[in-house]
Amino acid sequence: MTTSTAAIVDEQLTAPVVGVDVGGTKIAAALVSADGGLLGPVAEAPTPAREGAQAVLDAIASSVTTLIDTGAPAARRVRLAPVAVGIGSAGVIDAGRGVVASATDTITGWPGTDIAGGVARRLLAAGVASQDLLVHVDNDVNAYAAGEAWIGAGAGAGSVLVVAVGTGVGGAVVLDGHVHHGAHFLAGEMGHMPSGTAGSEPCTCGRSGHLEAIAAGPQIARRYREATGAVDVTGAHQVERLADAGDAVAQRVYREAAIALGKAIAAVVTVLDPERVIVSGGLARSGDLWWGPLRETVRAEVVGLVADDLELVPAALGTTAPIVGAAHQARLRLLSRRAAGL
């Protein structure tokens, strides 16, 4: 490698990278510096989820193009087209190829979509990227976990388990700064593991007795409605408020959700032995009524050596985590390319 080539490579590795979070309702993108800072505001656009995969790819590329054209003075200062784009997307993602391995119907026609190739071609056609642009794609929870493990609640930990609890239950495993994907790109996905506490509760996947059937927000509300007939209770935080006000059924349902999650976390911790467990998602904003039994259950279920040392903490970065994490994953892949001489 010549001196001038090495200088270009070094400049590329410190240049801002675009991070994108693709959800069922919106696409959020921002330029991310080499140290994880956001270089300007987050640009948001609606996801045309019902218009099909190609329309969503168009929207992703448009968001990146708009960001580069109008919101990226830092990018212009370094006089570089984006060297990489990191994308966190809904669905099970083959991160090596940037292709959707499987997905629900949240985005029409999403399974099988080549996100990496489709976005790269569109950015090249728009004149904002070179032919060797790196586009890295991963599952959105994995991207979230990568951000939290890097500069969020997992900073400084060598191994992190991230558990996301909201409308569903997801998870991710980060080892030595890298997301571990597993043989089928599902490592850390805890929602559909069997839960003895769930019993015969129906799961969204069509089976029963899974963790998500008792621990996810909508299922907490469903279980309260079924127990009381209160049809106006549609969210977990409504149940939490009722529990705080002394409603015995709400207290039981909320506590059972936390205990079920705690037992599942303890099982995964027993197998993986992570240094830190980060809990994110809407339920992570709950109070002691949820966090209390969650922590108690985890510590009661793991062996003493782990119980004495395990850190169980809420996420820190909020909604920017998947953007930061996706960009960080893309930058790590650039470093890997450089190490391989590519």
Sequence and secondary structure as in RCSB ss.txt:
>XXXX:A:sequence
MTTSTAAIVDEQLTAPVVGVDVGGTKIAAALVSADGGLLGPVAEAPTPAREGAQAVLDAIASSVTTLIDTGAPAA
RRVRLAPVAVGIGSAGVIDAGRGVVASATDTITGWPGTDIAGGVARRLLAAGVASQDLLVHVDNDVNAYAAGEAW
IGAGAGAGSVLVVAVGTGVGGAVVLDGHVHHGAHFLAGEMGHMPSGTAGSEPCTCGRSGHLEAIAAGPQIARRYR
EATGAVDVTGAHQVERLADAGDAVAQRVYREAAIALGKAIAAVVTVLDPERVIVSGGLARSGDLWWGPLRETVRA
EVVGLVADDLELVPAALGTTAPIVGAAHQARLRLLSRRAAGL
>XXXX:A:secstr
  HHHHHHHHHHHHS EEEEEE SSEEEEEEE TTS BSS  EEEE  GGG HHHHHHHHHHHHHHHHHHS HHH
HHTT   SEEEEEESSEEETTTTEEEE  TTSTT TT BHHHHHHHHHHHTTSS TT EEEEEEHHHHHHHHHHH
HSTTTT SEEEEEEESSSEEEEEEETTEEE  TTS TT  TTSB TTTTT B TTS BSBTHHHHSHHHHHHHHH
HHH  TT  SHHHHHHHHHTT HHHHHHHHHHHHHHHHHHHHHHHHH  SEEEEESGGGG  HHHHHHHHHHHHH
HS HHHHTT EEEE SSGGGHHHHHHHHHHHHHHHHHHHTT 
